[in-house]
Amino acid sequence: MSRLLAPNDEPSMYTINPLPQPEAPPEPPVQAPPGQVMLADGTFAELEGRALDELQQLQYEQERKFAAAIMACPAGSHQRGLVVGQAYDTVCGILAAQQFAAGQTDAPLIMGFDQRYTQLVLRLLEKQIAGGMGRPHLFEIGYGSGALLKEVRAHGHTVGGIEVSSTMRDQAAAEIGERYAKDLLLGDFREVQPDDVEKRPTVIFWNDVLEHLGPDEVQSFVDHAHKLLAPGGVLVTITPNWLLRPSDVTAVFHPPRTQACGLHLKEYRLKEVARLLRRAGFRRIATPLFATHGRLVTLAGGGRLVKQLLEPALDKLPVKYARLLCRGWAMSITLATKRRK
């Protein structure tokens, strides 16, 4: 079992760290954005009073610098872990300031949350119950503000997860409730062992995480997800398909089909995601069959192999139609099932 932080220990990105559990008010107020953030060069920048376009420019500059700093560190090193943690604390602070600058002062910072993903996860958990897997358990890699975990827990399922940003961890603790904070870990997912979680996850979910990992480390994350999953469990991977590039802050300043140069360190084709999953040992890899505005429709393999074959042709279409088909065919989503023993 991984070592847990003692009260007087100094936290590091490579320590699995349950949250402290002080009593919290039932409805915590929305946290104001930080007044300043640490930049990639170690200096600090004031956020208060900046216009939205200034904040977007700052985000773009810092994402590029942090991306370069991350890739300059050796893969799997403690140094890279520290840079990653600081990068997301900084960027999340800038994004929160952008939200306030846009007049959205009454809601927490929520990134990438979609009710269709909640519905998908709930259907998977209910299917596992019906299939005799016992009480299922959801584990989210990169839980952010905790929005998904909160909704799934409200349906009676046990949940947990891990985050690299202490800023988002604190927000998730306020959102999901301090009673459940012990299941919100902080650190490197690859250090999570079965004894660190309430029970072996039957569903592992990660949304907008894969593209933020160094390409030289990504296989180790997928391998560990396979290892941690219970037999018969499902890994749900959501990562913006390469056809939608760029899907990070690069899109604010550059045209479509530009390579991302922010914290999306690599944006993947469906074929590349499937290869990562297959190498990790997953038995069955599917996509949803198609997506509507309100639902992700799943059926068998979802036509994944056909979609992979069509990917190069879609990139030759006008951007508008390529993106429409990519989203409609749910090519950014995979469901990988671990073999039952």
Sequence and secondary structure as in RCSB ss.txt:
>XXXX:A:sequence
MSRLLAPNDEPSMYTINPLPQPEAPPEPPVQAPPGQVMLADGTFAELEGRALDELQQLQYEQERKFAAAIMACPA
GSHQRGLVVGQAYDTVCGILAAQQFAAGQTDAPLIMGFDQRYTQLVLRLLEKQIAGGMGRPHLFEIGYGSGALLK
EVRAHGHTVGGIEVSSTMRDQAAAEIGERYAKDLLLGDFREVQPDDVEKRPTVIFWNDVLEHLGPDEVQSFVDHA
HKLLAPGGVLVTITPNWLLRPSDVTAVFHPPRTQACGLHLKEYRLKEVARLLRRAGFRRIATPLFATHGRLVTLA
GGGRLVKQLLEPALDKLPVKYARLLCRGWAMSITLATKRRK
>XXXX:A:secstr
      TTS   TTS          SS       SEEE TTS EEE TT  HHHHHHHHHHHHHHHHHHHHHS T
T HHHHHHHHHHHHHHHHHHHHHHHHTT  SS    S  HHHHHHHHHHHHHHHHTT  S EEEEES TTSHHHH
HHHHTT EEEEEES HHHHHHHHHHH GGGGGGEEES GGG  GGGSSS  SEEEEES GGGS TTTHHHHHHHH
HHHS TT EEEEE   GGG   STHHHHS TT    SS      HHHHHHHHHHHT SEEE  SEE SS EE  T
TTTHHHHHHHHHHHTTS HHHHHHHHHHTTTTEEEEE    
